[in-house]
Amino acid sequence: MKESIKIFSQDLKSSFKDLLPIIVVVAFFQTFIIQTIPDNLISIVIGLTIVAVGLALFIRGLELGIFPIGENLAIDFAKKGSVFWLLLFAFTIGFATTVAEPALIAIADKAAVISGGLVDAFWLRMTVAFSVGFAISLGTLRILLGHPIQYYIITGYILVVLVTFFAPKEIIGLAYDSGGVTTSTVTVPLVAALGIGLASSIKGRNPVIDGFGLIAFASLTPMIFVQVYGIVVYNFFDVSVLPIVNETVEIVKVAVEIHTFSIVDMFLELLSVIKDIAPILIVIFFFQYIIIKKSVPHLSKIIVGISMVILGLYAFIVGLDMGLFPIGESIANDLTSQDNNLLIYLFGFMIGFSTTMAEPALLAIAIKVQDISEGMIQQNMLRIVVALGVAIGISLGAYRLVEGDPIHYYIIAGYSLVIILTYFAPKHIIPIAYDTGGVTTSTVTVPLVAALGIGLATNIDGRNPLIDGFGLIAFASLFPMITVMGYGIHAEYKKKQLEKVGR
């Protein structure tokens, strides 16, 4: 018991450390730029404390429950030797977790409102969920075949770019964003564990090179599928129902509201977290007991771990609702009303860096990367490099929005740079870099970034929230791949320089 309390205390200390950048950014902008004290200061402090407790519970739950069950399933499937059941499991886990993803539901609902109902929220979610199921199964097949990941990913990026030239401009930003909101806080650790477990159990596979990459597939395919969905909708349905720009702005102003906090909301949030995780658990235990026909090892420990994940996520979300989201949205709105675009870019950079450092999905992947690479890649350094990429991405995305430039020129240039860097980056860093594009936009980052993008597009004359408001999440997903591969190239160069000196 004492050991458990000691471990949790260390996790709690780390959680407060992770949240410190967010607190500093918010305090700086509130004090020196906005120059007002928030009315709900006590609520904010309590909320951030709850977030720290939630993060600590979540991380401990991953170690006890999600990581072990994912790796055990992968090993059991490899032993069973049935490619069909393994690929079906991969598809099912991808589809089931995505269709209930809160970030996707939020983005789909906003898209439906802003498009005047032309983009249907349900069918958009089904399209994205199907694409993620397809992606996870394709990524799993790639591990089984032992193919280098870059061939698949580069082909995918080329397809994204090609489809973009045929897609309606109203769907492009939304499609790019959909690739960033599919990988949830629970899906990421489970999918990562599945890939690493599978690569570890197949002879000739390297867990670092072959085990990572499934998340990258899940971030890529929605961009293709959603653009195709947009081509169908905008070419075969009546686009006259679309609201004009001024009407769209008014719709968004009504739709984007700051939610009040209540005990009823807390209870509903707990039910929502359980509902989001339930499909994952149903899929896991169905395949474990019905297909593999084997009991779960250390079941009581796994149940405790899963319970801690649920409670941790619940506390995390409640804390965000109380402490971070209201003040984040109010700062974003205040900045758009000031006649200083540099402040918007600075806020985008700083909030991008600070929220990414506290992102649970990234933390989970970073822990796994450090473990699998035997300390060669330090989790703190990886998180800093990824956070820097997100910060650059959001600030550049905010600049694009303010200037009113078409998003696809930026994204195409970014993907071209990713492809070029892929040929120079060390083999072990490529799958990890691709995966970081999907884990950066999750529980913390998506709502704040979405609020900033739609807030800017709503308050800047001549901008359409449907065309210009989406896309920041895509920037936040793209640039970490560039910074992580850049870090890998630099680290490899330094290593070779040291080897030369040592000779």
N, C-alpha and C positions, 0 to 999 in steps of 0.2 A: 504493500500500500504506500509506504514512504517513497519507494522508488518511482511509483506511478505519479505521485504528487510532485516529486522532483522533476520528472520528465515534462509534466504538464506546465510547471512553473517556467521551465526553460522555453517551451513552446510559446507561452504567453508573453514572455520577455521579447522573444523574436517577433511576435505579432505586433507589439507596440513599436518596435524598431522599424518594422515594415510600413506602419501607418504614419510614422513621423514625417516623411516627405509630403504626404497629403495635407497634414495639419499645418506644416510650414507654408505650403503654397496658398492654402485657403486663408490663413492668418495674414500673410503678406498682402494679398490682393484686397482682403476685407479692410485691413488697417490703413495701407498706404495708397491704394488706388481708389477703392470705393469710399473709404474713409467713413464707415459707419460700423457700429457694433450690432451684430445680429440680435433680433428680438428673442430668438429661441436658443440662446447660448448654452443654457444648462442642458437642454434637450440634445444639442449637438455633442457636448462633452460625454453625456451618458451614451449616446448612440455610438460614438467612436470607441468607447470602452467595450460596448457589447460586440462591436465588429472585431476587436482584438481577441475577445474570448471565443467568438465564433471561428476565427481563423485558427486558433490553437486547437480547438476541438476537431475541426475539419482535417487538419494535417495529421493529428494522431489517429483519427479514424481511417484515413487513407492507408497509413502504415499497417494498421491492424486488420482492416477488412477489404478495401477495394483492390489494392495492389496484389495481395496474396491470391484472392479468388480469381482475378483476371489471369494471372500467370499460371495458376493451377489448371484453369480451363484450357488455356493454350497448349499446355503440356499434354493434357488428357486427349485433346483433339488430335495432336500430333501422333500420339501412341495409337489412337483408334485407326488412323490412316484413311479416314474418309474425307476426301476433298469436298464432296457435296455438302455434308453437314457442317463442315468448318466454314465454307463460304456462305451457307444459309444463315449460320449464327452471326457471322460478320455483318451480313446485310440487315438482319433483324435488329441487332444491337444498334446499328447506325440509324435505321429508320425509327425505331421505338424511342430512342433518346432524343432525336432531333424534333420529332413531331410535337413533343411536350416541352421543348426548350423555351424558357421564359423570354429570353432575349429575342428569339425568332418571332414569338407570338406578339411581342411589343412592336417590333419592326413591321410585321405583316399588318397588324391593326392600323398602325400609322399610315402605311402605304395605301390601305383600303380607304381610309378617311380622306387622305390628300388627293387620291385619284378619283374621288367621287364614286367609288364602288366598282370602277372598271377593273382594277386589280383586286381580285377576290382573296381575302385573307386566308380562307380555308385552303383554296387550291394553290395559293402561293406556298403555304406551309407543306402541303402534300408534295409539291414539286421539289422543294428543298430537301424534305425528309427522304424522298425516293433517291435523290442525287447523292445524299450522304450514305445511304445504305449501299448504293452501287459503288461509291468511292471506297468504303471500308472493305467490301468484298474484293474489289480490284486490287487494293493495297495488300490485302492478305494473300491473294494469288501471286502478287509480285514477290512477296517474301518466300512463298513456296517454290517459285521458279528460280529465285536468286538473281533476278534482273537488277541492274543498277537503277536506282530511283530517278535519277536525273532525266533518263530517256522518257519516262512517263510524264514527269512534271513539265518538262520543256514542251513536249507534245501538247499537253493540256493548256499551257500558256498561249501557245500558237493558236489553238482552237478558240480560246477566250477572245483573243485579239481579232480573229477572223469573224467570229459571230458578232462582235461589237459593231462592225461596219454595216451589218444588216439589222441590228436591233434598234427599236425606237429610242430616241434620246430620253424619254420619260422613264425607261426601265433600266438604263445602263448603271446609274449610280446605285439603285436599289439592288441590282444583280451583283455588283461588286461588293456591296455591303453584306449581302446574304452569305457570302463565303466566309465572312468574319464572325457571324453570330451563330454558326451551327455547332461549334465545339463547346459544349457546356462544361461547367466546373466538375461535374461527376463523369461525364463522357470521356474527357481528356485522360484522366488517370486510368480509367478502365481500358480504353483503347490502347494507350501506351503500354499498359501491362500485358495486354493481349499480344501486341507486336513483339515486345521484348521476350515474353515467354515462348512464343512460337520460334523466334530466331535462336533462342538459347537451346531449344530442344531438337532442332534440325541440324544434322551434321553438315559442316562446311559453311554455316551461317555465322556472321559476327553480330552480336546483339547491338553494338553501337552503330554499325553501318547498315544492317538489315532490319533491326528492331524498330527504329524510329521511321517516321514517314507516313504512317496511317492518317495522322491528323492533317498533314499537308494535302492528302487526297481529299479529305472531307471538307477542306477549305476551298479547293479548286473547282470541283465539279458543280457546286451550286451556281457559280458564276456563269457556267455554260448553260445549264438547264433553265435558269431563271430568264436569261436572255432569249432562249428559244420560246419559253412560255410567253414572254413579252411580244415576240414577233407574231405568235398566234393570236394573242388577245388584241393587239393593236391593228392587225390586218383583217381579222374576221369578226370583230365585234364593233358596235357603234361607238366611235370615239367622240361623238357629239355630246355625250353625257359628261365629258371632262369639264371641270370648272375652269374658268379663265384665271389668269394669275392673281388678280385682286381678290377673287372669291376664294381661291386656294389659301391665300395668306390669312383671310378671316377664319377659314375652317381650322387652320393650324393653331391660330391664337386661341380658339375655343378648345381645341383638342389637347394642347400642351398645358396641363394644369399641375400645380404642386399639390400632392395629396396630403390630407391631414392624417395625423397618427391617432389610433385608438386601440383599445383592447380587442375589439372585434377584428380589426385589421391584423393584429398579432396572431389571433387564432386562425384566421383565414390564410395567413401567410404560411403557418405551420402545415395546414392541410394542403396548400399549394406545393410546398417542398416535398411532402410525402407523395403527392400525386405525380410530381415530376420524376421522382426516383422509382416509383412503383413499376413502370414499364421495364426499367433496367433490371430490377430484381426478378420480375416475372420471367423475363427472357433468360437470365442467368440460371435460375433454379429449374426452369423447364428443360433447358439443354443439359444441365448437370445431372438431373435425376431421370429424365425420360429418354434422352438420346445417349448420353455417356453411361447412364445407369450406374452411377457411383455417388456415394455420399460425399458431402463437402468436408474436407479435413479441417479439424479445429473449428467446428461450426459455431460453438458458443463465442469464441474469440472473434470470428467473422461477424456475427450478429452484433456484438458490442461495437466493433469498428464501424459497421454500417449505421448503427444508431447514433454514434458520435458524429458521423458525416452529416446525417440528417439534422441533428441538433446544431451542429456547427454552421451549416448552411443557413438554417433558420435564423440563428442569432446574427449571423453575418448580414442577411438581407434586412432584418428588422433594424439593425444598427445603422445600415446605410440609409434606410428610409427616414430614420430619426435624425441622423447626424450629417450625412454627406450630400445626398441628392438635393434637398431643399436649398442649401447654401450654394451648391455647385450650379444649380439652375438659375438662382437669383444673380450670382456673379456673372454668368454667361449673358443674361439679359441686360444687366447694367453695363457690361462692356460694349455690347452692340449699340447701345444708345450714346456712347461717347465717341467723339470724333477723333479717334486715334487707333488706327488699324494695327500699329505695332504692339499695343497692349493685348489685342486679340491673339496675335501670333505668339506673344510671350506666354499668355495664359494657356493657349493650346499646347505649347511645348512643355511647360511646367506641370500642367495637370496630366498630360500624357505620360510623362516620366514617373510622376508620383503614384498615379493609379496603377500603372503597370507593375511597379515594385510591390504593390499590395495584392496583385491578382492571384487568387488561389490556384487557378489552372496552370499558370506559369511556374508558380512555386512548386507544384506537384511534379511538373516535367523536369525542372531544374534539379530537384532532389534525385530523381531517377537517373538523370544524365550523369550527375556526379558519382552516383553509386555504380552505374554500368561502366563508366569510363575509368573507374578505380581512382578517382580524384584528379585525373588528368584535366578535366574541365570542371572548374569550381562553380558551384551553384550561384554564389553571390556575383561573381564576375559575369556569368551568363545572363543573369537577371538584369544587371546594370547595362550590358550591351543591348539586350532586347528593349529595355525601357528607353534607352537613347534612340533606338530606331523608331519606336512608337512616338516619342516626342517630336522627332524630325518630321515624321509622317503627318501627324495631326497639325502641326504648325504650317507645313507646306499645303496640306489639304484646306486649311482655313484661308491661306493666301489665294489658292485657286478659287475658292468660293467667293471671296471678297472681290477678286478681279473678274469673276464671271467666265473664266476659261472652261472649255469642254473638258470633262474629267478624263476621257479616254486617252487624250494625248499624254497626260501625266502617267497614267497607269501603264500604257504601252511602253513609254520610256523606262519606267521602273522595272517592268518585267524583262525588258531587253537587257538592263543592267544585271538583273538576277541571273539571266542565262549566261552572260559573259563571265560573271564571277564564279559560276558553277564550274567552269573549265579550269579555274585557277585555285579554287578552294580545296583543302585536304579532304579526302574521301570521307573521313569520319565525321566531319562537321556538316556536310551537305544535308543529310536527312534531318539532323537536329535543327539546322537553319530553316529548312522548309516547314518543319513542325511549329517553330516559334511564330510563324505567321498566323497560325490558327489559335494559339493559346493566349495571345495577348488581348484578344477582344472577347471578354466574358463578363462575369458578374459585376465587376466594378466599372470597367472601362466603357462598355456599350451604352448604358443609359446616359452617362455624362457626355460622352462624345456625340451621341444622337441628339441630345438636348442642345448642345453647342451648335451643331450643324443646322438643325431645323430653326433654332433661334436666330442664327445669322441670316439664313435664307428668308426668314419671315420679316426681319427688320431692315434689310438692305433693299432699296428700291431697285426694281427690275429683275429681282431674283424670284424664281419659282421654287417653292419648297420641295415639290415633287422631283424636279430636274436637278436643282442645286443643293437641296437640303441633305440628301443622302450622298454617301461617298467618303466621308471622313473615316469610317470604320475600315474601308478598303485601304486607305493610306496607312492606317494603323496596323494593318495586317501585312502590308507589302514591305515596308522599310525595315522591320526587324530581320527579315531574310537577308537584306543587303548588309546590315551592320554585323550580323553574326558571321556571315561568310567573310566579310572584311576582317573581323577579329580573328577568324581561323587562319586566313592568309598571313596576317601580321604575326600571329603566334608561331606559325610554321617557319616564317622567315627568321624570326628571332632564335628559334631552336637551331636552325642551320648555321646561323652566325656563331652561336655558342659552341657548336660542334667543331667549327673551323678553328676557333680560339683554343679549344681543348686539345687539338691535335699537336 
